[in-house]
C-alpha cells in the first residue's frame, strides 16, 4: 500500500496539468431525424432510420443512429460514428453501451463490429464497452455497430421509450503540459541557444546532446534513491543497505575514464573544427544541418561520448564520497566482509552460551544454532569466489539473521533469569490476597512473559493447592473426603474399559487415589500429569483454541489419556485395541463426579 501511495503521489506531481477527463452520462435519446425507406421498391416502407442528436465530449463527437429492417422479424442495427478532432494531444475514448432487455436477452444473438473491448455484463441488460486512442494532427473517425433480430415491433414509440445514449468518457493527455518535461525542455532550449551563441555549432550540439542524456541519468538516479527508501520502509532494512543494492558498485579506475573523456572531447572538437561544412547548410534547421555534414556530426557525437564518460566518472567519485569505501567493494569483497562479521557473531554467541550455562540457563537450542552456523561458515569460506559471490549472498544474510535471533533469545532468557525471583515474590503476594491471579494482574512483568511466569510458578509449587484455570492461577479449595469413595469411582472406570491402571489427583499434582501397576511411581505420575494438563491449557489459551479437555500420549504398548476437570486430573492407562472415544467419554463422567465430590 505504501509503494502504491508513493507511485500515485509522484505521478500526481509529475503529470499534474496534463490530463483532462470529460464524462457524458447516459440519458434518454432525442430523435433528430426519422426516415422511412422502401428498399425493395414495392411501395411499402421496409426500413426505418432514426438519427439521434450528436454528443460533443471535449474534442470527440459521437453520432448515433438506429436502423430497423422489417423482414422475418426485425433486424435492428445500432451504429455509433466517433469523430476525433485534429489535435496535438492524445485522446482516449471509452464508450459504454447498454443493450435494452426488450431488444435481446442473449449475448450470442448480437453481432458486434468491431468486437467490444470489454464485456461488462452478460446478464440482461447486456453491457459492453469499446475503447479507442486517437493521436495526430488530422481528424480521425471510427464506426462501431451491433445488430440483432427482434421478434417484436420496433417503431418510434419503442425508440422513444427504450433508446438510451451510451456512457461516454473522454480523457485528453497533453504531453506538452507535463510540468517536469516543460521545465526540462525550456531549460534545454535556453542552454542550447547559449552554447550556439558562444561556440561552434557542432561542438555545442555534442555538448547539448550529452546534457540531455545526463539529465535522464540523473532522473533515474533520483528514482533509485526513492525506490531504495520505499523498499527500506517495507522490508524494515537499513536504508544504506538498500541504497547500495539500487545504486550498484563503483569503479576504482575513474582517472582513466576522465582522461578518456577529455581525449574524446579534444578529438571530437578537432573533427568538428577542421572538417569543411557543406555550402548553404548553415541556414538549415538543426537536424537538417547535422544530417548535411556527416563528418562534423561524427565529431559532435565523439564530443558527446567524452562528456558522458566524464559524467560517469564524476558521479562515481561523488557516490564514493557520500557512501564511503563500501560503494567500491566488489560482490566478493562484500561477501568476505560479511563472513568476517558472521565469525565474530558466532564467537560472541558461543561466549554468551558459556556464561548462560554457568547461570543455569537452558542453551540447547542456541548451541545447535552456533554449531550449524560454524559449519556453514567453514563451507562458505571455501566455496565463495568471484563468480558465485552474489549467489551466496541470500545464504549469508540468512546466517546473520539466525545468529542474531539466537543472541536475542539468550538475552531474553538472561532477563527472565535475573527478574524471576522478583516476579515470583510478586505472585506470592497476590495469592495471599486473591484466590485468582490472571495475566492482566501481573503489571510488574513484561506482557510477553506473563503467561510463562504463571506456568513456571505452578511448576515450582506442585502440590500446594493451586492450579491453572482459563489462563490464570487459581487456588484449589479442599475438603475432607473418604478415599474409598474415590476408589469406588476408579473401580467403575477400570471395569468399564480395558484399563491397565487409573489414578486421580488434584490439579496441583497432589495424589488422591491410584490403581496403577506396582512398578509405577504414583506420586511422580500425579505431579507430571498435573503439569502436562497445566502446560496444555496454557498453550491452548495462547493459541486461542479454548479450554483443554484431555491430552493423549500414543505409545507402542498402549495409550495414556490425561483428562482435566475443574479441580481433578484423571489418568488412564489404556490397553491396545480399546476404543479411545469410549474411554474419554467414561473419563469425562468420572471426572465430573470427582469434581462434585471434592
Beta strands, then each sheet from edge to edge (+ up, - down):
strand 1: 19-24
strand 2: 31-37
strand 3: 47-52
strand 4: 55-57
strand 5: 60-70
strand 6: 74-84
strand 7: 87-98
strand 8: 111-113
strand 9: 118-121
strand 10: 127-136
strand 11: 140-150
strand 12: 167-173
strand 13: 436-437
strand 14: 466-469
strand 15: 472-475
strand 16: 499-506
strand 17: 511-515
strand 18: 550-555
strand 19: 558-564
strand 20: 568-574
sheet 1: 1+ 12- 7+ 10- 9+
sheet 2: 2+ 3- 5+ 4-
sheet 3: 2+ 3- 5+ 6- 11+ 8-
sheet 4: 13+ 15- 14+
sheet 5: 17+ 16- 20+ 19- 18+
end
